[in-house]
Amino acid sequence: QVLKWWRGGRTTMILVLLLLMPAVALPAKNPFLADENEWRLSHFSASQRAAALAKAREMFYFGYDNYMRWAWPADELDPIHCTGRGHDHARPDNININDVLGDYSLTLVDTLDTLAVMGDESSFKQAVRLVTNTVSFDRNTTVQVFETTIRMMGSLLSAHLIASDETRLLGDFFMPDYEGELLDLARDLAVRLMPAFEGTATGIPYPRVNLQRGVLPGTINETCTAGAGSLILEFGLLSKLTDDPIYASLARRINGKLWKMRNEQTGLLGNVVDIQSGTWTGHVSGLGAGLDSFYEYMLKAFIMFGEEEDLHMFNEAYAAIQSNMRRGRVSCTGTTRGEHPIYVNVDARDGSTANSWIDALQAAFPAVQTLAGDVEEAICHHLLYYGIWKKFGVLPERYNWLQKAPDVAFYPLRPELAESTYHLYRATRNPYYLHVGAEILESIDEITRVQCGFATVHDVRTRGLEDRMESFFLSETMKYLYLLFDELNPVNVHSERLIFSTEGHIFPVTRKKPPSQDSWEWRDSKNTQRDTVSIREHGVDLLRRLAREATEKSTVDEDTIVSPYLRKSNESCSTPIGRFELPIEKDAMAAVFESLGIEGNSWL
């Protein structure tokens, strides 16, 4: 009933919540801090959290409900004209559209586990039934292997585990009448992708495949490193769920081949490879497009499956990144002398700077660094991208750090900065990152909301819009922003058991446990008893409680403020951080903002 009440009147709920909450009095100001903004950013009250959570929820459903009303069963929503968008059959070479849209209700499928994150049992189960009854991969569409794997297969596997989980780890999403249809779809999709792996001299797959006819004549022989080498989580999980090792072995063979191609001098990989000759045709090495998720999946494969080889590869790759790509002063903290650290694109052959731009996908790397335990470096790297976001209100696709201006100026509602913000908050519990997340929410809402959803920003300088809402906005961007503020969400409560894919899908950590076809977590046969999460208070329940309590007191007690935290890094495992400290000294933060053209200590 709570969910029905909430879904039926989200806007009303937000207004009621805000009206019921009087002005919040913060605890006494720390006398050792003279800067008002520094003090403010070191606190995030319960009422602020509730308001941000309500906003994130409303924004998600505004996008999702409009997609279902105006676009489904098409792949995407055109939010300005309130229509659906699918594969561009008239222009087969329109890869910007056709690589992703395969006429298979992409946004619905990609959003399945976000509905579970929202605690929306009814909508999740309804969406699962829609997918099982209407989605087919028997389509004459040519799609990109990588995008189809991470968006479609990844979501199908995640939703399958949620729908078949009798232990109800993430909530009451178990469907007694569910018979594994989503897993069947995922396997059917994998079979249709298999021709891309055949007929190549290296075993590295073609970048694109037709879902009915396989690899078509004239398909290019070049693929990017990330596209070929970021399949191990989805393919590995599919192998475990189907008890068929072929998928995992294919993904591991590709990764092994690419790894052996790294440069002997620098230890770096190029960004484009010829799948027939096994030679690099692109020698740019960086942390953004073309390579980003390759590094991410090295680490996450180790976390998920426990193969030591994956960890060794990641550690060696990370050392090469630090040695060759990092520019600027040694540390972010303690001094403002020298340039703020930055990871630049380099020539994989000698480590020389290849160009003067960085791209939006790089903003996800602090999340990887956080998972790797290099939290201090993650804090440093995140600050640069937050500064760029702050300058424009959103993040341009490419930013020229030499000219201090966008190289490619559009923003397609990407999640990478929100993702890193979420992971850094989970690692540090520093309320500063809650403020950053709240600002991201506000600016997306202010700049991109249109009649039927949220639109791509065509140019971050003018804030003109394009009529497109990509599926990852609901699958990733809003998922991370919602989880940032929902402390007791089951995903956060059980974070040690779960891992996010590069598309933000929720996978189980399966290491050291045997495969099973019907369990969310692979359980030890000697101990089948599992604790289930109590969903006594997250999402909607938290909002209702805070609205009620707001009428009973006019101030927030000291213990309702976000608690102190410990920042951990490779250099120190127990460095205490003061209760009101920012993650980086205010002078260093101000210097970064000023270097990007943001005047003064505007902070937020």
Order of alpha helices (4+ residues) and beta strands (2+ residues): alpha-alpha-alpha-alpha-beta-beta-alpha-alpha-alpha-alpha-beta-alpha-alpha-alpha-beta-beta-alpha-alpha-alpha-beta-beta-beta-alpha-alpha-beta-beta-beta-beta-alpha-alpha-beta-beta-alpha-alpha-beta-beta-beta-beta-alpha-alpha-beta-beta-alpha-beta-beta-alpha
